[in-house]
Amino acid sequence: MKTLIVEDSTTLCAIYKAYLGGVGLELHAVHTLADAQSALMRVEPDLVLLDIHLPDGNGLDLLDNTAKMPSPPAVVVITGH
């Protein structure tokens, strides 16, 4: 399962990758909203783990892009707020 992790904290991103990599997911990680928008088309993920507070915007803005995809991925919103 292709999984896109959108998380600005490099520490949290490393934790997610360490755990999820152990269960056999194909992981792709980005740290900004702009990179996430680009990665959606490039990666075509099955699952997006989406942080809300990103340095260049609100992660929820990515939901419109995921909904317009031919095969929309499942999205799990994660936040410390």
Backbone as XML, in Angstrom:
<?xml version="1.0"?>
<chain id="A" units="angstrom">
  <residue number="1" name="MET">
    <atom name="N" x="0.855" y="-1.174" z="0.000"/>
    <atom name="CA" x="0.000" y="0.000" z="0.000"/>
    <atom name="C" x="0.901" y="1.238" z="0.000"/>
  </residue>
  <residue number="2" name="LYS">
    <atom name="N" x="0.718" y="2.096" z="-0.992"/>
    <atom name="CA" x="1.488" y="3.331" z="-1.072"/>
    <atom name="C" x="0.904" y="4.349" z="-0.086"/>
  </residue>
  <residue number="3" name="THR">
    <atom name="N" x="1.772" y="4.853" z="0.780"/>
    <atom name="CA" x="1.343" y="5.775" z="1.828"/>
    <atom name="C" x="2.153" y="7.062" z="1.742"/>
  </residue>
  <residue number="4" name="LEU">
    <atom name="N" x="1.441" y="8.176" z="1.732"/>
    <atom name="CA" x="2.070" y="9.493" z="1.724"/>
    <atom name="C" x="1.941" y="10.084" z="3.117"/>
  </residue>
  <residue number="5" name="ILE">
    <atom name="N" x="3.068" y="10.373" z="3.737"/>
    <atom name="CA" x="3.098" y="11.008" z="5.047"/>
    <atom name="C" x="3.362" y="12.488" z="4.827"/>
  </residue>
  <residue number="6" name="VAL">
    <atom name="N" x="2.445" y="13.332" z="5.299"/>
    <atom name="CA" x="2.595" y="14.780" z="5.189"/>
    <atom name="C" x="2.746" y="15.300" z="6.612"/>
  </residue>
  <residue number="7" name="GLU">
    <atom name="N" x="3.979" y="15.566" z="7.007"/>
    <atom name="CA" x="4.284" y="15.935" z="8.390"/>
    <atom name="C" x="5.499" y="16.854" z="8.405"/>
  </residue>
  <residue number="8" name="ASP">
    <atom name="N" x="5.359" y="18.034" z="9.016"/>
    <atom name="CA" x="6.473" y="18.976" z="9.030"/>
    <atom name="C" x="7.525" y="18.642" z="10.082"/>
  </residue>
  <residue number="9" name="SER">
    <atom name="N" x="7.172" y="17.911" z="11.105"/>
    <atom name="CA" x="8.132" y="17.527" z="12.144"/>
    <atom name="C" x="8.961" y="16.345" z="11.643"/>
  </residue>
  <residue number="10" name="THR">
    <atom name="N" x="10.264" y="16.564" z="11.495"/>
    <atom name="CA" x="11.114" y="15.471" z="11.025"/>
    <atom name="C" x="11.189" y="14.346" z="12.054"/>
  </residue>
  <residue number="11" name="THR">
    <atom name="N" x="11.066" y="14.681" z="13.337"/>
    <atom name="CA" x="11.084" y="13.667" z="14.384"/>
    <atom name="C" x="9.855" y="12.766" z="14.283"/>
  </residue>
  <residue number="12" name="LEU">
    <atom name="N" x="8.670" y="13.370" z="14.194"/>
    <atom name="CA" x="7.447" y="12.573" z="14.063"/>
    <atom name="C" x="7.450" y="11.776" z="12.767"/>
  </residue>
  <residue number="13" name="CYS">
    <atom name="N" x="7.928" y="12.377" z="11.719"/>
    <atom name="CA" x="7.985" y="11.691" z="10.426"/>
    <atom name="C" x="8.869" y="10.441" z="10.531"/>
  </residue>
  <residue number="14" name="ALA">
    <atom name="N" x="9.992" y="10.555" z="11.209"/>
    <atom name="CA" x="10.883" y="9.406" z="11.383"/>
    <atom name="C" x="10.213" y="8.310" z="12.215"/>
  </residue>
  <residue number="15" name="ILE">
    <atom name="N" x="9.454" y="8.700" z="13.230"/>
    <atom name="CA" x="8.736" y="7.723" z="14.051"/>
    <atom name="C" x="7.690" y="6.991" z="13.205"/>
  </residue>
  <residue number="16" name="TYR">
    <atom name="N" x="6.908" y="7.756" z="12.437"/>
    <atom name="CA" x="5.890" y="7.134" z="11.579"/>
    <atom name="C" x="6.534" y="6.170" z="10.589"/>
  </residue>
  <residue number="17" name="LYS">
    <atom name="N" x="7.637" y="6.604" z="9.984"/>
    <atom name="CA" x="8.303" y="5.760" z="8.998"/>
    <atom name="C" x="8.869" y="4.491" z="9.629"/>
  </residue>
  <residue number="18" name="ALA">
    <atom name="N" x="9.432" y="4.615" z="10.821"/>
    <atom name="CA" x="9.998" y="3.448" z="11.490"/>
    <atom name="C" x="8.904" y="2.430" z="11.810"/>
  </residue>
  <residue number="19" name="TYR">
    <atom name="N" x="7.784" y="2.900" z="12.295"/>
    <atom name="CA" x="6.693" y="1.996" z="12.649"/>
    <atom name="C" x="6.006" y="1.424" z="11.405"/>
  </residue>
  <residue number="20" name="LEU">
    <atom name="N" x="5.624" y="2.283" z="10.500"/>
    <atom name="CA" x="4.855" y="1.840" z="9.335"/>
    <atom name="C" x="5.691" y="1.052" z="8.340"/>
  </residue>
  <residue number="21" name="GLY">
    <atom name="N" x="6.975" y="1.351" z="8.276"/>
    <atom name="CA" x="7.851" y="0.579" z="7.405"/>
    <atom name="C" x="7.932" y="-0.879" z="7.836"/>
  </residue>
  <residue number="22" name="GLY">
    <atom name="N" x="7.745" y="-1.103" z="9.126"/>
    <atom name="CA" x="7.790" y="-2.450" z="9.658"/>
    <atom name="C" x="6.574" y="-3.293" z="9.329"/>
  </residue>
  <residue number="23" name="VAL">
    <atom name="N" x="5.517" y="-2.668" z="8.845"/>
    <atom name="CA" x="4.319" y="-3.433" z="8.478"/>
    <atom name="C" x="4.167" y="-3.542" z="6.962"/>
  </residue>
  <residue number="24" name="GLY">
    <atom name="N" x="5.210" y="-3.185" z="6.238"/>
    <atom name="CA" x="5.231" y="-3.433" z="4.806"/>
    <atom name="C" x="4.619" y="-2.369" z="3.913"/>
  </residue>
  <residue number="25" name="LEU">
    <atom name="N" x="4.408" y="-1.166" z="4.430"/>
    <atom name="CA" x="3.858" y="-0.100" z="3.590"/>
    <atom name="C" x="4.966" y="0.546" z="2.765"/>
  </residue>
  <residue number="26" name="GLU">
    <atom name="N" x="4.628" y="0.964" z="1.567"/>
    <atom name="CA" x="5.549" y="1.739" z="0.726"/>
    <atom name="C" x="5.372" y="3.201" z="1.135"/>
  </residue>
  <residue number="27" name="LEU">
    <atom name="N" x="6.404" y="3.767" z="1.757"/>
    <atom name="CA" x="6.273" y="5.094" z="2.365"/>
    <atom name="C" x="6.934" y="6.188" z="1.542"/>
  </residue>
  <residue number="28" name="HIS">
    <atom name="N" x="6.244" y="7.318" z="1.476"/>
    <atom name="CA" x="6.760" y="8.534" z="0.854"/>
    <atom name="C" x="6.448" y="9.662" z="1.842"/>
  </residue>
  <residue number="29" name="ALA">
    <atom name="N" x="7.437" y="10.469" z="2.155"/>
    <atom name="CA" x="7.223" y="11.522" z="3.148"/>
    <atom name="C" x="7.560" y="12.885" z="2.560"/>
  </residue>
  <residue number="30" name="VAL">
    <atom name="N" x="6.728" y="13.866" z="2.908"/>
    <atom name="CA" x="6.970" y="15.267" z="2.538"/>
    <atom name="C" x="6.689" y="16.125" z="3.765"/>
  </residue>
  <residue number="31" name="HIS">
    <atom name="N" x="7.216" y="17.347" z="3.740"/>
    <atom name="CA" x="7.142" y="18.192" z="4.926"/>
    <atom name="C" x="6.385" y="19.498" z="4.723"/>
  </residue>
  <residue number="32" name="THR">
    <atom name="N" x="5.905" y="19.738" z="3.513"/>
    <atom name="CA" x="5.169" y="20.975" z="3.247"/>
    <atom name="C" x="3.913" y="20.682" z="2.433"/>
  </residue>
  <residue number="33" name="LEU">
    <atom name="N" x="3.004" y="21.626" z="2.450"/>
    <atom name="CA" x="1.776" y="21.501" z="1.665"/>
    <atom name="C" x="2.089" y="21.484" z="0.175"/>
  </residue>
  <residue number="34" name="ALA">
    <atom name="N" x="3.001" y="22.331" z="-0.259"/>
    <atom name="CA" x="3.371" y="22.381" z="-1.682"/>
    <atom name="C" x="3.951" y="21.044" z="-2.143"/>
  </residue>
  <residue number="35" name="ASP">
    <atom name="N" x="4.816" y="20.457" z="-1.333"/>
    <atom name="CA" x="5.391" y="19.159" z="-1.696"/>
    <atom name="C" x="4.329" y="18.064" z="-1.693"/>
  </residue>
  <residue number="36" name="ALA">
    <atom name="N" x="3.370" y="18.162" z="-0.775"/>
    <atom name="CA" x="2.287" y="17.181" z="-0.717"/>
    <atom name="C" x="1.431" y="17.247" z="-1.977"/>
  </residue>
  <residue number="37" name="GLN">
    <atom name="N" x="1.144" y="18.450" z="-2.452"/>
    <atom name="CA" x="0.337" y="18.602" z="-3.656"/>
    <atom name="C" x="1.039" y="17.977" z="-4.855"/>
  </residue>
  <residue number="38" name="SER">
    <atom name="N" x="2.344" y="18.167" z="-4.944"/>
    <atom name="CA" x="3.116" y="17.553" z="-6.040"/>
    <atom name="C" x="3.167" y="16.036" z="-5.898"/>
  </residue>
  <residue number="39" name="ALA">
    <atom name="N" x="3.348" y="15.567" z="-4.675"/>
    <atom name="CA" x="3.495" y="14.129" z="-4.435"/>
    <atom name="C" x="2.210" y="13.361" z="-4.710"/>
  </residue>
  <residue number="40" name="LEU">
    <atom name="N" x="1.058" y="13.995" z="-4.563"/>
    <atom name="CA" x="-0.201" y="13.299" z="-4.822"/>
    <atom name="C" x="-0.241" y="12.718" z="-6.228"/>
  </residue>
  <residue number="41" name="MET">
    <atom name="N" x="0.140" y="13.491" z="-7.205"/>
    <atom name="CA" x="0.102" y="13.033" z="-8.595"/>
    <atom name="C" x="1.256" y="12.087" z="-8.911"/>
  </residue>
  <residue number="42" name="ARG">
    <atom name="N" x="2.396" y="12.334" z="-8.309"/>
    <atom name="CA" x="3.574" y="11.518" z="-8.579"/>
    <atom name="C" x="3.454" y="10.136" z="-7.918"/>
  </residue>
  <residue number="43" name="VAL">
    <atom name="N" x="3.009" y="10.100" z="-6.682"/>
    <atom name="CA" x="2.969" y="8.863" z="-5.908"/>
    <atom name="C" x="1.662" y="8.095" z="-6.101"/>
  </residue>
  <residue number="44" name="GLU">
    <atom name="N" x="0.547" y="8.820" z="-6.280"/>
    <atom name="CA" x="-0.789" y="8.233" z="-6.345"/>
    <atom name="C" x="-1.011" y="7.295" z="-5.160"/>
  </residue>
  <residue number="45" name="PRO">
    <atom name="N" x="-0.998" y="7.855" z="-3.936"/>
    <atom name="CA" x="-1.061" y="7.015" z="-2.739"/>
    <atom name="C" x="-2.439" y="6.380" z="-2.526"/>
  </residue>
  <residue number="46" name="ASP">
    <atom name="N" x="-2.416" y="5.282" z="-1.781"/>
    <atom name="CA" x="-3.644" y="4.635" z="-1.330"/>
    <atom name="C" x="-4.102" y="5.240" z="-0.002"/>
  </residue>
  <residue number="47" name="LEU">
    <atom name="N" x="-3.135" y="5.783" z="0.735"/>
    <atom name="CA" x="-3.383" y="6.338" z="2.063"/>
    <atom name="C" x="-2.543" y="7.590" z="2.242"/>
  </residue>
  <residue number="48" name="VAL">
    <atom name="N" x="-3.140" y="8.624" z="2.839"/>
    <atom name="CA" x="-2.417" y="9.853" z="3.185"/>
    <atom name="C" x="-2.555" y="10.074" z="4.682"/>
  </residue>
  <residue number="49" name="LEU">
    <atom name="N" x="-1.420" y="10.194" z="5.367"/>
    <atom name="CA" x="-1.405" y="10.617" z="6.761"/>
    <atom name="C" x="-1.099" y="12.103" z="6.737"/>
  </residue>
  <residue number="50" name="LEU">
    <atom name="N" x="-2.045" y="12.918" z="7.156"/>
    <atom name="CA" x="-2.007" y="14.354" z="6.887"/>
    <atom name="C" x="-1.989" y="15.182" z="8.165"/>
  </residue>
  <residue number="51" name="ASP">
    <atom name="N" x="-0.911" y="15.912" z="8.361"/>
    <atom name="CA" x="-0.827" y="16.874" z="9.453"/>
    <atom name="C" x="-1.596" y="18.124" z="9.032"/>
  </residue>
  <residue number="52" name="ILE">
    <atom name="N" x="-2.178" y="18.814" z="9.981"/>
    <atom name="CA" x="-2.949" y="20.019" z="9.667"/>
    <atom name="C" x="-2.053" y="21.254" z="9.599"/>
  </residue>
  <residue number="53" name="HIS">
    <atom name="N" x="-1.198" y="21.420" z="10.599"/>
    <atom name="CA" x="-0.374" y="22.627" z="10.681"/>
    <atom name="C" x="0.949" y="22.408" z="9.964"/>
  </residue>
  <residue number="54" name="LEU">
    <atom name="N" x="1.044" y="22.961" z="8.767"/>
    <atom name="CA" x="2.247" y="22.847" z="7.951"/>
    <atom name="C" x="2.862" y="24.236" z="7.787"/>
  </residue>
  <residue number="55" name="PRO">
    <atom name="N" x="4.148" y="24.322" z="7.502"/>
    <atom name="CA" x="4.791" y="25.636" z="7.448"/>
    <atom name="C" x="4.258" y="26.552" z="6.349"/>
  </residue>
  <residue number="56" name="ASP">
    <atom name="N" x="3.676" y="25.983" z="5.301"/>
    <atom name="CA" x="3.193" y="26.809" z="4.185"/>
    <atom name="C" x="1.682" y="26.748" z="4.008"/>
  </residue>
  <residue number="57" name="GLY">
    <atom name="N" x="0.955" y="26.285" z="5.024"/>
    <atom name="CA" x="-0.501" y="26.295" z="4.908"/>
    <atom name="C" x="-1.166" y="25.253" z="5.776"/>
  </residue>
  <residue number="58" name="ASN">
    <atom name="N" x="-2.463" y="25.139" z="5.578"/>
    <atom name="CA" x="-3.294" y="24.207" z="6.330"/>
    <atom name="C" x="-3.403" y="22.894" z="5.555"/>
  </residue>
  <residue number="59" name="GLY">
    <atom name="N" x="-3.031" y="21.804" z="6.192"/>
    <atom name="CA" x="-3.081" y="20.505" z="5.541"/>
    <atom name="C" x="-4.459" y="20.138" z="5.016"/>
  </residue>
  <residue number="60" name="LEU">
    <atom name="N" x="-5.502" y="20.670" z="5.648"/>
    <atom name="CA" x="-6.861" y="20.359" z="5.187"/>
    <atom name="C" x="-7.119" y="20.867" z="3.773"/>
  </residue>
  <residue number="61" name="ASP">
    <atom name="N" x="-6.331" y="21.836" z="3.328"/>
    <atom name="CA" x="-6.465" y="22.328" z="1.949"/>
    <atom name="C" x="-6.135" y="21.235" z="0.930"/>
  </residue>
  <residue number="62" name="LEU">
    <atom name="N" x="-5.426" y="20.209" z="1.355"/>
    <atom name="CA" x="-5.066" y="19.114" z="0.461"/>
    <atom name="C" x="-6.255" y="18.187" z="0.186"/>
  </residue>
  <residue number="63" name="LEU">
    <atom name="N" x="-7.275" y="18.236" z="1.049"/>
    <atom name="CA" x="-8.421" y="17.340" z="0.892"/>
    <atom name="C" x="-9.146" y="17.536" z="-0.431"/>
  </residue>
  <residue number="64" name="ASP">
    <atom name="N" x="-9.247" y="18.763" z="-0.907"/>
    <atom name="CA" x="-9.873" y="19.007" z="-2.207"/>
    <atom name="C" x="-9.116" y="18.289" z="-3.321"/>
  </residue>
  <residue number="65" name="ASN">
    <atom name="N" x="-7.786" y="18.322" z="-3.240"/>
    <atom name="CA" x="-6.970" y="17.665" z="-4.268"/>
    <atom name="C" x="-7.139" y="16.153" z="-4.224"/>
  </residue>
  <residue number="66" name="THR">
    <atom name="N" x="-7.206" y="15.580" z="-3.020"/>
    <atom name="CA" x="-7.355" y="14.126" z="-2.930"/>
    <atom name="C" x="-8.720" y="13.692" z="-3.459"/>
  </residue>
  <residue number="67" name="ALA">
    <atom name="N" x="-9.750" y="14.479" z="-3.195"/>
    <atom name="CA" x="-11.101" y="14.127" z="-3.632"/>
    <atom name="C" x="-11.236" y="14.132" z="-5.150"/>
  </residue>
  <residue number="68" name="LYS">
    <atom name="N" x="-10.415" y="14.908" z="-5.833"/>
    <atom name="CA" x="-10.497" y="15.021" z="-7.296"/>
    <atom name="C" x="-9.685" y="13.949" z="-8.025"/>
  </residue>
  <residue number="69" name="MET">
    <atom name="N" x="-8.964" y="13.116" z="-7.277"/>
    <atom name="CA" x="-8.137" y="12.093" z="-7.908"/>
    <atom name="C" x="-9.017" y="10.978" z="-8.473"/>
  </residue>
  <residue number="70" name="PRO">
    <atom name="N" x="-8.579" y="10.322" z="-9.552"/>
    <atom name="CA" x="-9.365" y="9.227" z="-10.130"/>
    <atom name="C" x="-9.663" y="8.117" z="-9.117"/>
  </residue>
  <residue number="71" name="SER">
    <atom name="N" x="-8.690" y="7.789" z="-8.294"/>
    <atom name="CA" x="-8.869" y="6.817" z="-7.200"/>
    <atom name="C" x="-8.467" y="7.518" z="-5.907"/>
  </residue>
  <residue number="72" name="PRO">
    <atom name="N" x="-9.389" y="8.242" z="-5.282"/>
    <atom name="CA" x="-9.040" y="9.027" z="-4.093"/>
    <atom name="C" x="-8.500" y="8.140" z="-2.966"/>
  </residue>
  <residue number="73" name="PRO">
    <atom name="N" x="-7.419" y="8.569" z="-2.354"/>
    <atom name="CA" x="-6.866" y="7.794" z="-1.247"/>
    <atom name="C" x="-7.671" y="8.008" z="0.034"/>
  </residue>
  <residue number="74" name="ALA">
    <atom name="N" x="-7.539" y="7.066" z="0.948"/>
    <atom name="CA" x="-8.052" y="7.278" z="2.300"/>
    <atom name="C" x="-7.145" y="8.328" z="2.950"/>
  </residue>
  <residue number="75" name="VAL">
    <atom name="N" x="-7.733" y="9.195" z="3.768"/>
    <atom name="CA" x="-6.953" y="10.240" z="4.431"/>
    <atom name="C" x="-7.187" y="10.140" z="5.930"/>
  </residue>
  <residue number="76" name="VAL">
    <atom name="N" x="-6.094" y="10.105" z="6.676"/>
    <atom name="CA" x="-6.147" y="10.134" z="8.133"/>
    <atom name="C" x="-5.494" y="11.441" z="8.556"/>
  </residue>
  <residue number="77" name="VAL">
    <atom name="N" x="-6.260" y="12.293" z="9.235"/>
    <atom name="CA" x="-5.748" y="13.591" z="9.689"/>
    <atom name="C" x="-5.092" y="13.381" z="11.053"/>
  </residue>
  <residue number="78" name="ILE">
    <atom name="N" x="-3.853" y="13.855" z="11.162"/>
    <atom name="CA" x="-3.099" y="13.761" z="12.403"/>
    <atom name="C" x="-2.641" y="15.147" z="12.815"/>
  </residue>
  <residue number="79" name="THR">
    <atom name="N" x="-2.744" y="15.448" z="14.091"/>
    <atom name="CA" x="-2.289" y="16.760" z="14.550"/>
    <atom name="C" x="-2.027" y="16.721" z="16.049"/>
  </residue>
  <residue number="80" name="GLY">
    <atom name="N" x="-1.121" y="17.550" z="16.470"/>
    <atom name="CA" x="-0.839" y="17.694" z="17.897"/>
    <atom name="C" x="-1.667" y="18.797" z="18.517"/>
  </residue>
  <residue number="81" name="HIS">
    <atom name="N" x="-2.520" y="19.437" z="17.717"/>
    <atom name="CA" x="-3.313" y="20.566" z="18.219"/>
    <atom name="C" x="-4.749" y="20.159" z="18.431"/>
  </residue>
</chain>
